[in-house]
C-alpha cells in the first residue's frame, strides 16, 4: 500500500469515486448519502 497526496485527476480515481457515488445513491435515500463528489474533494481545504 502506498499512501500519498493525490490531485485526483487520474481516470482510475475518477472512476472509483463515481462508482462509489453511484452505489451510494442506488442503495440509500438521497438525504442519507454523505459522500463528496470529485469537485468537492478537489477543494484546497481537503487532503486525500
N, C-alpha and C positions, 0 to 999 in steps of 0.2 A: 504494500500500500504506500502510495506517495501522497503526502499532504502538502499542498502549496496553494497560494492565491491564484485565482484564475480570472480572466477578463470576461468569461462566459460567451466568447464569440465563436467557439468551435461548434461544428454541426452535431457532434455527439452530445454536448451539453444541452444544446437547444432541443434536441430530440428527447433526451432524458427528462428535462423539465416539462416539455409539452405532454409527454406520455403520463407523467405524474399528475399534472393538472387535469388531463382528460379522465384519468381513473378517479380522481377526487370528485369531479363533477358527476361522473357516472354512478358513483356509489354513495354520495352524500347529498343532502339538500344544500342548495346554494349558500344558505346562511351558515352552514357548518363547514364550509371549505375555507380553511385557514392556511392558505399557501400563497406565496408571492409568485407572480409571473416573471418572465425574463427581464422585462423593463424595470420592474420594481427591484429585482435583485441586483441590477447594474447601477443602482444609486451609489454615489460616493460614500455614503454613511454605512454601507453594508459590505462586509467582507465575507467571501465564500471560497 
